[in-house]
Amino acid sequence: MDRDITIIGLVVDERASHAPEVQDVLTRYGSNILSRSGIPAPSKNRGIITLVMEAGEQERQEMEQHLQQIHGVQVKTISFGIPADSFN
């Protein structure tokens, strides 16, 4: 299966309420996540998470769908189409 490098950005509204659900999804796909960075915005009850992933198209789409089903979560993806093995 081809695995590309993908960057996924998440905005999580009502962070305190939705963070556990988001974390469950990210844990399920943890073996594909190369890097994760988070910026909480406590005054706005909002958080931003950026992920760099090594994943096939199907895995990426499944994770996106799971995240988009969580109320208050916005997901944006950039897939570079660069094979992950070219970084080894």
N, C-alpha and C positions, 0 to 999 in steps of 0.2 A: 504494500500500500504506500502511495506517495504521501509524504509528510512534509508540509510546508511551514515556514515561519509566518506566524500571524500575530498581530497586536490587537487586543480587545480592550476597549474602554467601557467602564461601567459607571453610571451615576446611580447612587442608591439613596432615594428619598426615605424619610422616616427610618433612618439608619438603625436606630436601636431596635425597632420592630422587625426589620427585614434582614439584618446582618446574619442571624443564624441560618436562615434559608439560603442566602447567598453562599455562606461558608459551606453548607452541605453540598451544594452543587460544585463548588470549586474543589472540595475534597475528593469528590467522585472522579474529577478529571485532573487531579493533582500530578499524576505521572506525566502529563503532557505539558504542564506549566513549567517554563524555564525560569521565569522571573515574575514577581508580583510586587506591586507598589501601591500603597494606599495613602490617601489624604483625607482625614476626617475634617469635617467642618461643623464642630459642635454647635456653634451659634445658629447654624441653619438646619441642624438635624439632617445633614446630608453628607455623603461620603463619595469619594472618587477612587476607583480602583483601576489600575492598568496592569494588564497581563501580557507577557510574551509567551507564546505557545509554539510547540512543535506538534502538529496534529494533521491528520488527514481531513479531507473536506467533510466527511460524514461525522467524525468526532466533533469537529468545530461546530457544525450546524446543530448537532444534538445539544451541546453545551449551551449554545446561544438560545435555543428554544426553551430549555429548562430555565435559564435566567430570565428570559422575557415573560415567562409565566408568573413570575413573582411580581406582585403589585408594587409599584414604586421604583422599579429597576429599568433603566434605559441601557441599551447595549449598542455599541458601534464597533465595527470590525474593519481592519485593514489586513488583507492577505497579500503578501508580497509575491507569492508564486515562486519563491526561492526554496529549493529542496533543503530540508533541514540537514541532510547528510553532507551538504557542501560546506558546513561550518565545522565539521570534524577535522 
